[in-house]
Amino acid sequence: MRLTRFTDVALRVLMRLAVTEGGDPPTTREVAATMRVPYTHTAKVVARLQHLGLLDARRGRGGGLTLTTAGHSASIGSLVRELEGAEEVVECEGGTPCPLRSACRLRDALRQAQEAFHASLDPITVTDLVAAPTGPLLLGIGSGPPPD
């Protein structure tokens, strides 16, 4: 299974915010530059994470992004499920339906594997992901110009 770029960026944004407690909260543009992700993509991710209640975004002077309590304790498995949606690993019913779909064992096996993947991520939280050595590394990443 492969995560979408959106989910990848969302997880990295949450991790970055989890280590920036105290001081001035970073802006979306600063997080985009630090994580080397286009600003427009990061802004869409931030809007979705804010809608999910995982971060607060404030505009203007003294504004920036902060992780909420729910963001700190969010299960990575739940986040991946939410951000990736309910898509199956294989498309059996698409424009050209698979002739094996009525008696296929592969679809069920892949569905079970996908759930095992999510279940293995369920006990891991955003806070867990930024424990040493990751947290200090995230703090040390400098910002450069974001890709456009």
VEXVOMI-5928 format. One line per field, with one value per residue: residue in one letter; x, y, z of N, C-alpha, C, CB in turn. Coordinates in pm, whole numbers. Glycine has a CB too. Layout:
<recs>
type A	...
nX X	...
nY Y	...
nZ Z	...
caX X	...
caY Y	...
caZ Z	...
cX X	...
cY Y	...
cZ Z	...
cbX X	...
cbY Y	...
cbZ Z	...
</recs>
This chain:
<recs>
type M	R	L	T	R	F	T	D	V	A	L	R	V	L	M	R	L	A	V	T	E	G	G	D	P	P	T	T	R	E	V	A	A	T	M	R	V	P	Y	T	H	T	A	K	V	V	A	R	L	Q	H	L	G	L	L	D	A	R	R	G	R	G	G	G	L	T	L	T	T	A	G	H	S	A	S	I	G	S	L	V	R	E	L	E	G	A	E	E	V	V	E	C	E	G	G	T	P	C	P	L	R	S	A	C	R	L	R	D	A	L	R	Q	A	Q	E	A	F	H	A	S	L	D	P	I	T	V	T	D	L	V	A	A	P	T	G	P	L	L	L	G	I	G	S	G	P	P	P	D
nX 85	45	83	-97	34	-80	-157	95	221	47	94	363	345	196	381	590	470	428	671	724	635	585	731	713	445	477	409	191	330	596	614	573	804	1006	949	987	781	536	374	97	-3	52	-112	-368	-358	-329	-575	-749	-660	-716	-994	-1045	-990	-735	-536	-481	-525	-421	-467	-277	-97	89	-20	-38	40	-74	-60	-337	-467	-597	-464	-205	-249	-355	-431	-221	-304	-583	-577	-459	-655	-869	-765	-690	-922	-1187	-1099	-1033	-757	-739	-920	-1215	-1466	-1471	-1470	-1420	-1526	-1385	-1367	-1349	-1465	-1696	-1620	-1374	-1081	-868	-932	-1052	-835	-652	-798	-797	-522	-483	-633	-484	-251	-341	-425	-182	-77	-249	-196	2	86	85	256	420	562	744	933	1270	1503	1382	1235	1436	1577	1382	1355	1597	1593	1640	1488	1425	1380	1049	943	771
nY -118	224	550	852	1160	1374	1269	1198	1452	1571	1418	1480	1759	1765	1636	1822	2043	1935	1950	2215	2354	2627	2952	3148	3051	2867	2981	2880	2906	2905	2645	2499	2571	2470	2195	2146	2151	2243	2557	2593	2333	2263	2447	2348	2105	2195	2325	2105	1955	2138	2146	1889	1925	1902	2089	2437	2733	3055	3376	3666	3914	3769	3530	3193	2842	2591	2286	2101	1956	1723	1680	1615	1367	1212	914	750	549	598	854	802	636	822	1027	893	776	544	378	80	-150	-268	-221	-352	-324	-129	59	-151	-424	-678	-1013	-1208	-1123	-1220	-1452	-1413	-1441	-1286	-1011	-1000	-1087	-879	-667	-743	-728	-456	-355	-466	-323	-60	-114	-172	78	206	220	413	748	1100	1235	1021	981	1189	1149	1126	998	1170	1412	1610	1621	1724	1979	2085	2118	2345	2631	2676	2816	2740	2477	2551
nZ 0	-72	47	-24	-153	-22	232	328	345	532	764	807	850	1088	1256	1249	1373	1623	1749	1780	1999	2220	2203	1898	1697	1392	1056	786	548	642	749	515	372	542	537	275	79	-162	-111	-172	-168	95	227	163	297	563	595	587	810	1010	990	1082	1345	1445	1441	1513	1334	1303	1173	1072	1271	1529	1476	1342	1326	1544	1720	1831	2139	2066	1828	1913	2036	1840	1666	1441	1266	1253	1142	890	779	769	601	369	287	198	-2	-183	-219	-469	-774	-841	-946	-1140	-1454	-1630	-1513	-1307	-1410	-1217	-986	-847	-718	-605	-413	-371	-343	-86	68	22	132	401	450	415	630	838	806	872	1135	1257	1279	1449	1740	1751	1808	1713	1885	1964	1728	1720	1911	2038	1805	1622	1681	1771	1529	1354	1465	1397	1126	875	719	379	53	-46	-267	-570
caX 0	120	7	-99	121	-157	-144	236	243	-30	166	485	305	162	506	664	403	441	799	743	562	658	781	618	400	513	301	180	441	720	611	593	946	1084	925	1015	655	476	285	-44	-36	53	-232	-482	-341	-358	-720	-813	-625	-791	-1131	-1048	-967	-601	-452	-543	-456	-462	-411	-233	11	78	-87	44	-19	-44	-124	-433	-451	-639	-357	-95	-284	-422	-380	-175	-392	-709	-548	-440	-789	-946	-708	-684	-1056	-1224	-1060	-974	-627	-763	-1050	-1280	-1596	-1455	-1524	-1413	-1530	-1305	-1454	-1335	-1517	-1798	-1560	-1233	-1028	-763	-990	-1067	-700	-596	-873	-745	-387	-498	-677	-370	-163	-398	-424	-45	-53	-346	-145	105	31	173	360	514	645	847	1029	1408	1582	1311	1203	1549	1608	1283	1386	1719	1574	1631	1393	1476	1265	965	922	640
caY 0	348	667	965	1272	1454	1207	1212	1591	1594	1358	1558	1887	1738	1609	1949	2125	1871	1986	2361	2413	2737	3045	3191	2941	2888	3003	2775	2928	2860	2498	2452	2587	2377	2057	2142	2116	2365	2628	2569	2198	2269	2522	2256	2009	2267	2346	1977	1922	2230	2097	1768	1964	1860	2207	2569	2825	3194	3470	3798	3932	3678	3408	3079	2709	2518	2155	2091	1837	1610	1659	1545	1230	1147	785	754	461	670	963	746	596	943	1102	810	738	402	311	-52	-160	-299	-179	-472	-289	-11	63	-288	-508	-800	-1131	-1294	-1054	-1293	-1563	-1379	-1443	-1184	-887	-1014	-1094	-744	-587	-781	-673	-311	-332	-497	-206	46	-158	-162	220	257	261	516	884	1203	1257	909	996	1292	1115	1123	1108	1245	1548	1700	1638	1817	2113	2130	2140	2486	2660	2730	2854	2625	2453	2601
caZ 0	-82	91	-115	-117	73	364	366	388	654	877	832	908	1228	1328	1262	1473	1754	1812	1782	2112	2282	2103	1797	1612	1252	960	684	454	707	756	378	339	623	494	132	13	-216	-20	-202	-121	242	269	155	406	687	602	621	948	1095	987	1166	1484	1487	1458	1508	1244	1327	1076	1116	1368	1641	1431	1307	1341	1666	1731	1941	2222	1981	1731	1980	2072	1727	1620	1303	1190	1229	1048	757	731	739	490	249	245	204	-126	-173	-282	-609	-827	-898	-1004	-1224	-1589	-1681	-1393	-1310	-1425	-1100	-867	-771	-642	-588	-277	-365	-292	59	126	18	228	532	460	432	767	925	793	955	1276	1311	1304	1547	1872	1739	1805	1659	1987	1954	1608	1734	2016	1989	1750	1520	1725	1757	1386	1300	1511	1331	982	842	612	254	-29	-75	-410	-616
cX 88	31	10	-4	52	-141	-1	265	169	42	292	454	272	288	585	601	416	571	820	663	648	714	672	575	436	390	297	296	573	726	635	741	1033	1071	949	895	596	373	139	-89	-44	-70	-356	-477	-379	-508	-791	-785	-696	-937	-1148	-1022	-829	-504	-537	-459	-511	-390	-359	-121	-13	9	11	-31	23	-122	-219	-400	-489	-533	-240	-125	-350	-352	-340	-262	-523	-689	-534	-573	-869	-895	-705	-823	-1075	-1189	-1000	-841	-641	-903	-1112	-1406	-1588	-1520	-1523	-1409	-1450	-1397	-1447	-1408	-1619	-1739	-1413	-1192	-920	-815	-1002	-930	-636	-666	-822	-604	-391	-540	-565	-269	-211	-391	-285	-9	-143	-286	-42	38	131	287	464	610	758	939	1168	1433	1508	1284	1319	1590	1511	1313	1508	1706	1555	1531	1468	1356	1181	957	783	581
cY 123	464	774	1073	1359	1400	1219	1351	1620	1538	1436	1695	1868	1713	1738	2036	2066	1907	2136	2428	2519	2828	3083	3072	2969	2913	2885	2786	2878	2707	2440	2460	2487	2234	2037	2092	2246	2425	2595	2431	2197	2341	2433	2154	2074	2288	2217	1939	2012	2185	1973	1799	1927	1977	2332	2656	2965	3284	3595	3796	3841	3548	3297	2951	2647	2387	2157	1968	1712	1578	1582	1397	1153	1017	795	665	530	783	911	700	717	1013	1023	772	587	326	174	-53	-188	-254	-297	-438	-174	-21	-73	-380	-636	-921	-1226	-1241	-1133	-1405	-1538	-1380	-1335	-1055	-889	-1017	-956	-651	-616	-725	-522	-279	-363	-382	-92	10	-148	-17	278	298	373	653	979	1229	1145	927	1097	1269	1112	994	1198	1389	1645	1723	1736	1960	2171	2156	2289	2508	2719	2770	2731	2601	2502	2508
cZ 0	-40	-17	-65	-11	214	415	419	518	776	910	892	1056	1311	1351	1371	1613	1824	1821	1892	2179	2173	2004	1711	1466	1166	862	586	514	716	617	339	414	574	344	50	-43	-118	-45	-154	32	294	265	268	539	703	642	766	1047	1103	1076	1313	1536	1503	1454	1416	1269	1228	1145	1217	1489	1605	1402	1333	1473	1666	1850	2026	2142	1877	1790	2000	1958	1689	1473	1215	1156	1129	906	699	686	613	360	199	247	77	-98	-249	-431	-648	-900	-976	-1103	-1360	-1658	-1562	-1412	-1320	-1305	-977	-786	-686	-612	-441	-260	-303	-140	127	129	116	371	554	483	576	866	923	883	1103	1337	1342	1413	1681	1869	1728	1742	1757	1984	1838	1625	1853	1954	1912	1652	1560	1714	1611	1322	1341	1441	1184	957	732	493	173	-62	-226	-450	-711
cbX -96	175	63	-243	156	-305	-186	327	197	-169	201	563	182	67	593	667	256	431	913	705	521	773	899	678	247	591	321	45	452	731	474	508	991	1041	782	1136	553	409	306	-69	70	180	-252	-483	-194	-284	-774	-764	-473	-781	-1173	-946	-1071	-546	-343	-556	-474	-431	-516	-347	21	4	-168	175	23	-79	-19	-580	-537	-772	-309	-64	-376	-426	-486	-27	-420	-765	-421	-340	-865	-941	-568	-603	-1085	-1373	-960	-1070	-542	-746	-1036	-1314	-1692	-1312	-1447	-1287	-1675	-1215	-1416	-1190	-1578	-1900	-1575	-1203	-970	-708	-1128	-1146	-611	-605	-1026	-743	-307	-601	-801	-303	-156	-544	-475	56	-71	-451	-86	197	-6	95	297	437	559	781	993	1509	1701	1181	1155	1667	1604	1143	1409	1824	1454	1765	1282	1566	1310	824	938	649
cbY 0	368	722	1021	1357	1457	1059	1181	1690	1531	1211	1576	1947	1618	1508	2024	2141	1720	1924	2421	2303	2684	2986	3302	2918	2769	3138	2785	3077	2921	2448	2535	2730	2386	2017	2053	2045	2335	2777	2582	2096	2340	2646	2184	1956	2402	2397	1865	1931	2376	2066	1667	1903	1762	2214	2633	2783	3238	3508	3870	4080	3744	3437	3080	2618	2602	2043	2083	1847	1641	1791	1610	1230	1241	673	711	334	726	1036	629	520	1039	1147	684	791	389	396	-161	-268	-451	-56	-570	-253	18	162	-308	-542	-810	-1206	-1313	-926	-1349	-1693	-1244	-1582	-1156	-862	-1141	-1192	-688	-617	-934	-705	-254	-417	-630	-159	74	-303	-220	299	153	142	489	932	1334	1266	777	1036	1427	978	1137	1052	1177	1544	1645	1503	1777	2113	2032	2060	2542	2756	2627	2925	2645	2302	2736
cbZ 121	-226	223	-131	-242	33	359	246	277	641	846	701	833	1239	1249	1128	1437	1739	1735	1648	2214	2374	2029	1708	1627	1198	884	610	417	848	814	280	370	768	529	106	112	-351	-32	-353	-171	291	180	19	412	690	467	527	968	1042	842	1116	1571	1388	1350	1651	1094	1473	971	1173	1411	1752	1307	1384	1224	1792	1746	1887	2351	1912	1676	2114	2192	1607	1640	1293	1268	1360	1090	761	843	857	525	277	107	231	-202	-228	-215	-636	-923	-788	-895	-1243	-1672	-1774	-1358	-1183	-1550	-1068	-908	-866	-720	-649	-244	-506	-354	93	45	-124	217	547	333	331	799	880	645	914	1287	1211	1176	1571	1940	1615	1948	1630	2127	1938	1492	1748	2084	2105	1683	1488	1867	1834	1313	1346	1660	1352	928	802	661	178	-159	-17	-443	-678
</recs>
